Amino acid sequence: MINEISYHKKNDEIECIHYKNWHKSYPPHTHTGHIMLCCVESGKVCIIMDGTSRIYAQGDEFSIPPDVLHEIKPADETGYSMAVICIRVPEEAELQEGYLAELKDSILDRPENIYLIEEMSQDSNISPYHLIRQFKKAFGLTPHQFQIQCKVRKAQKLLEEEKSVSEVTYDTGFCDQSHLDRCFHKIVGLTPKEYKDAVKK
């Protein structure tokens, strides 16, 4: 039984992902500015969203809104096959206001920059603890988790542009290739090299 994943991407607006007999789990993460439309083709998949767990089986459809913390894992040992369409959507106007949105946009624009929580706190003029708590409440992840996720998303784009893994490591601000590999595999479920092979233009 073949276990595989493939990506079909023409632009930054729409991406199609197909999981076939997939057994890997994805830890809590978000999709900034994208809604996910999912259809289970076979098997069962468990989705944990906002702390609520639900199992979807063959023929079930579900969606995951932007910036909503969720986790994906097989519901049993048989795995699952699933088609997913990620569509970019305009962000809500209210999320574009305030220091949290400014911080989020700053990380999104340059995730490779070293931006310590102490610097974020000073720039936002609030305590580090309060900043971490408020950011996680608004976007589902701590600022550090969000920055790592953004680094990996940027790495995906650069790999799609046929850049080498060593170039991507440098351009995304990871300290070395093993660090990139670990973070990339945790979020994407593949190594950077495997991802390059899975992307179909």
C-alpha positions as CSV (number, residue, x, y, z in Angstrom):
1,M,0.0,0.0,0.0
2,I,1.5,3.3,-1.1
3,N,1.7,6.1,1.4
4,E,2.2,9.4,-0.3
5,I,1.4,13.1,-0.4
6,S,1.4,15.5,-3.4
7,Y,1.1,19.2,-3.7
8,H,-0.3,21.1,-6.8
9,K,0.2,24.8,-6.7
10,K,-0.1,27.4,-9.5
11,N,0.0,30.6,-7.4
12,D,-0.3,31.9,-3.8
13,E,-4.1,31.9,-3.9
14,I,-4.9,28.2,-4.3
15,E,-3.1,25.0,-3.4
16,C,-4.3,21.5,-3.6
17,I,-2.9,18.7,-1.4
18,H,-3.7,15.0,-1.7
19,Y,-2.9,12.5,1.0
20,K,-3.0,8.8,0.0
21,N,-3.0,6.1,2.8
22,W,-1.5,8.7,5.1
23,H,-0.4,7.8,8.6
24,K,1.4,10.9,9.8
25,S,0.1,13.3,12.4
26,Y,0.4,17.1,12.4
27,P,0.8,18.9,15.8
28,P,-1.2,22.0,16.6
29,H,-0.7,24.7,13.9
30,T,-2.6,27.3,12.0
31,H,-2.9,28.5,8.4
32,T,-2.6,32.2,8.2
33,G,-4.9,33.8,5.7
34,H,-6.1,30.5,4.2
35,I,-9.2,28.5,4.6
36,M,-8.9,24.7,4.2
37,L,-11.7,22.7,2.4
38,C,-11.2,19.0,3.0
39,C,-12.9,15.8,1.8
40,V,-12.1,12.4,3.2
41,E,-11.8,9.8,0.4
42,S,-11.1,6.7,2.6
43,G,-10.2,5.8,6.1
44,K,-10.8,8.1,9.1
45,V,-9.0,11.3,10.2
46,C,-9.2,12.9,13.6
47,I,-9.3,16.7,13.6
48,I,-8.8,18.6,16.9
49,M,-9.9,22.2,16.5
50,D,-10.1,24.7,19.4
51,G,-9.8,21.8,21.8
52,T,-12.7,19.8,20.3
53,S,-12.0,16.4,18.7
54,R,-14.0,15.1,15.9
55,I,-13.6,12.1,13.5
56,Y,-14.4,12.3,9.8
57,A,-14.8,9.2,7.6
58,Q,-15.1,8.4,3.9
59,G,-17.3,11.0,2.1
60,D,-17.2,13.5,5.0
61,E,-16.3,17.1,4.2
62,F,-15.2,19.8,6.6
63,S,-13.4,23.2,6.6
64,I,-10.8,24.8,8.8
65,P,-10.9,28.6,9.0
66,P,-7.8,30.8,8.9
67,D,-5.8,31.3,12.1
68,V,-7.6,28.6,13.9
69,L,-5.4,26.2,15.9
70,H,-5.9,22.6,14.8
71,E,-4.3,19.2,14.9
72,I,-4.6,16.4,12.3
73,K,-4.0,12.7,13.0
74,P,-5.2,9.3,11.8
75,A,-8.2,8.1,13.7
76,D,-6.9,4.5,13.6
77,E,-4.1,2.3,12.3
78,T,-5.5,2.2,8.8
79,G,-4.7,5.8,8.0
80,Y,-6.6,8.0,5.6
81,S,-6.8,9.4,2.1
82,M,-7.9,13.0,1.8
83,A,-8.1,15.9,-0.7
84,V,-7.5,19.4,0.6
85,I,-7.9,22.8,-1.1
86,C,-6.2,25.8,0.6
87,I,-7.7,29.1,-0.5
88,R,-6.3,32.5,0.5
89,V,-9.0,34.8,1.9
90,P,-8.9,38.4,2.9
91,E,-8.2,38.9,6.6
92,E,-10.8,40.5,8.8
93,A,-10.4,44.2,9.1
94,E,-10.4,44.1,12.9
95,L,-7.4,41.8,12.9
96,Q,-5.5,44.5,11.0
97,E,-5.6,46.8,14.0
98,G,-3.6,47.0,17.2
99,Y,-0.2,45.9,18.4
100,L,-0.9,42.2,18.0
101,A,-1.7,42.5,14.3
102,E,1.4,44.7,13.8
103,L,3.5,42.1,15.4
104,K,1.9,39.3,13.4
105,D,2.5,41.2,10.1
106,S,6.1,42.0,11.1
107,I,6.8,38.3,11.6
108,L,5.0,37.3,8.4
109,D,7.0,39.9,6.4
110,R,10.4,38.8,7.6
111,P,10.2,35.5,9.5
112,E,13.9,34.9,9.0
113,N,14.8,37.9,11.2
114,I,16.0,37.2,14.8
115,Y,13.2,38.7,16.8
116,L,13.4,37.8,20.5
117,I,10.3,38.0,22.8
118,E,12.1,40.7,24.8
119,E,12.3,42.8,21.7
120,M,8.7,42.1,20.7
121,S,7.7,43.1,24.3
122,Q,9.7,46.3,24.1
123,D,8.3,47.2,20.7
124,S,4.7,46.5,21.9
125,N,5.2,48.2,25.2
126,I,3.8,45.4,27.3
127,S,5.3,42.6,29.4
128,P,6.6,39.4,27.7
129,Y,4.2,37.2,29.6
130,H,1.2,39.4,28.7
131,L,2.3,39.6,25.0
132,I,2.7,35.8,24.8
133,R,-0.7,35.2,26.4
134,Q,-2.5,37.7,24.2
135,F,-0.9,36.7,21.0
136,K,-1.7,33.0,21.6
137,K,-5.3,33.9,22.4
138,A,-5.6,35.9,19.1
139,F,-3.7,33.6,16.8
140,G,-3.5,30.2,18.4
141,L,0.3,30.1,18.7
142,T,2.9,31.9,20.8
143,P,5.0,34.4,18.9
144,H,7.9,32.0,18.8
145,Q,5.8,29.1,17.5
146,F,4.2,31.5,14.9
147,Q,7.7,32.6,13.8
148,I,8.9,29.0,13.3
149,Q,5.8,28.2,11.4
150,C,6.3,31.3,9.2
151,K,9.9,30.3,8.6
152,V,8.7,26.8,7.4
153,R,6.0,28.3,5.2
154,K,8.7,30.6,3.6
155,A,11.0,27.5,3.2
156,Q,8.1,25.8,1.3
157,K,7.8,28.7,-1.1
158,L,11.6,28.8,-1.7
159,L,11.7,25.1,-2.3
160,E,8.9,25.5,-4.9
161,E,11.2,28.0,-6.6
162,E,13.8,25.2,-7.0
163,K,16.2,26.7,-4.5
164,S,18.6,24.2,-2.8
165,V,18.0,23.1,0.7
166,S,21.2,24.8,1.8
167,E,20.1,28.1,0.2
168,V,16.7,27.8,1.9
169,T,18.3,27.1,5.3
170,Y,20.2,30.4,5.0
171,D,17.4,32.4,3.5
172,T,14.9,31.4,6.2
173,G,17.2,32.1,9.2
174,F,17.5,28.5,10.5
175,C,20.8,28.0,12.4
176,D,21.7,24.9,10.3
177,Q,20.1,22.4,7.9
178,S,19.3,19.9,10.7
179,H,17.3,22.6,12.5
180,L,15.4,23.3,9.3
181,D,14.8,19.5,8.7
182,R,13.4,19.1,12.2
183,C,11.0,22.0,12.1
184,F,10.0,21.4,8.5
185,H,9.2,17.7,9.2
186,K,7.2,18.6,12.3
187,I,5.0,21.0,10.5
188,V,4.8,19.6,6.9
189,G,5.3,15.9,7.7
190,L,8.1,15.7,5.1
191,T,11.7,16.6,4.9
192,P,12.6,19.6,2.7
193,K,13.9,17.2,0.0
194,E,10.8,15.0,0.2
195,Y,8.7,18.2,-0.1
196,K,10.5,19.2,-3.3
197,D,9.8,15.8,-4.8
198,A,6.1,16.0,-3.8
199,V,5.4,19.5,-5.3
200,K,3.9,19.3,-8.8
201,K,3.8,22.5,-10.9
